[in-house]
Amino acid sequence: MPVWSLLGECYPIDFSGIDVEWYPARKVYQLTVTGMKPYTNMEVSLSHESHSGRPAYWRTVVVGCVKNGLVMPIPSPYYVTMTLDRFVGSKGVEIVGASRSVRRAVR
């Protein structure tokens, strides 16, 4: 049954897969995160925590946002990617979801 959301909401959501690949032609790492979002019309993005220096593992949070309007509670897969040119810690990245976090070394 659809739910009506008067206010848009954003919150961390779970993920099921992480992949970090090196692209030598562009000299950059690319992060790919996959999972199931709870609403078919939810937008999923990756949000970085800000730091004053370079941490050992740069934290990136998987965020799902539901805009104002009708919410369709039908789970569907998501796939988001981004380059890690500015968001890699001295040892790697940490991906944070609603219920867990995973660290990946990046060399």
N, C-alpha and C positions, 0 to 999 in steps of 0.2 A: 504494500500500500504506500503511495507517495506521501511524503511529509512536506509541509510548508515551512520554509525558513525565512523569517522576517529579516534577520541579520545574516550577513555573510560570515562564515567561520573558517578559520585556518587552524590546523593542529597537526602534530606529528602523526604519521601513519607508518604501519609496518612495511617491511620490504622482504623479499625472498631471495633475491640475487644481487650480487655486486660483481662488476668486472672493471678492472683498470688496465687499459692497453696503452702502449707506447706507439706513437706514430712518428717514425724517424723523419719523414719528408717534412712534416710541420714542426718537428722537435717539441712535441707536447704530449702529455698524458691525457687520455679521455676516460672519464668515469661514466659507467652505465649502471643504473639501478632499476630493478624490475620488482613487480609484486602485484597484489590485488588491491584495488581501491574499493571502499565499501559502497560508493555511489557512482553510477555510470557517468554522471555529469560533474564529477569532482575533477578539478585541475590539480595535477601533482607537479611539484617543483623541488629543487634542491636549494637550501638556504645555508649560507656559510656563517659561522660565528666570527665576529671580529676579534682581532688580537692586536695588542700593541707591538708585539714582536713576532718572531716565527716560532710557533709551538712545535713540539715533537710530532704530534699528530693533529692535523687541522680538522676540526669537527665540521661536518656537513650534515644538516638535518633534512630528512625526507618529510616534506610538508604537503598536506592535502587541503585544498580550499574549495569551499562550496559557496557560490555566489548567491545573492538574494534570489528567491524564487522557488520553484518546485524542485524538490530533491527526490531523485529516483533511487531507492535503496536496492539497487541491483549490482552486485559485485562484478567488476570487470578488470581485466589486466591493464597495467600501466608499464611504461618504458620511458625513462628519462635519461638524457645524456648531457654531459657538459665537459668542457676542457678544464684541466686543472693547472693552467699556466700560472695562476697567482695563488692557488689555494692548496698547496702541498706543504706539509710540515717538514721538519728536518729528517723525520723517519718515514712519514707517509700521511695517510688520511684516515679519519674515523667517521664512519657513516652511522648516523643515529636515527632510529625509528621510534615508534611508540613504545615498544616493549624490549628492545635490545639495541646494542651497538656493536659494530664490527670494525676492527682496525686492519688496514692493509698497508704493507710496506711498499714504498715507491722509491725506486733507486734511480 
